[in-house]
Amino acid sequence: MNNLYYQPCSDDVFNEVKAESIKIWESYDDTYGYSTGKINGIKDLKNVQDNVMCMVAMFDPRNQAKLARNLSKKAKSEILSRFVEGGSSPYMVPFFIP
């Protein structure tokens, strides 16, 4: 597929998003194993296809904004490009860089 949304990002961005996503999930109460399940779903992901966007999509908009605040400009740019290629307005996603 040629759509950028479904293509892997750079390895450094992928690893950054993975690490920050795990940090966010680790910050939640794990009484019923929900966070552990999410972390287990992320920790073995490889940088193929749309896995970076799968990690982002695991979060609701509030947590996507939290993720965006913790990412480098390069990571935000790569994610924003994928959202736009997927049909989103650049102004409607928390990864917009003014």
KALINQUI-V757784 format. One line per field, one symbol per residue. ss: DSSP state (H for helix, E for strand, - for the rest). phi: phi as a letter, one per 30 degrees, with the letter a starting at -180 (. if undefined). psi: psi as a letter, one per 30 degrees, with the letter a starting at -180 (. if undefined). Layout:
ss->???
phi->???
psi->???
This chain:
ss->---HHH----HHHHHHHHHHHHHHHH-------HHHHHHHHHH-------HHHHHHH---HHHHHHHHH---HHHHHHHHHHHHH----HHH------
phi->.ddeeccddddddeddddddddeddddcdceciddedddddcecdcdbhcddddddddcdeddddddedccddddedddeededddjddddccdcdcd
psi->kfkeegklaleeeeeeeeeeeeeeefflkgeggeeeeeeefefgklilbgeefeeeffkleefeeeeefglleeeeeeeeeeeeefglkffgkggkj.
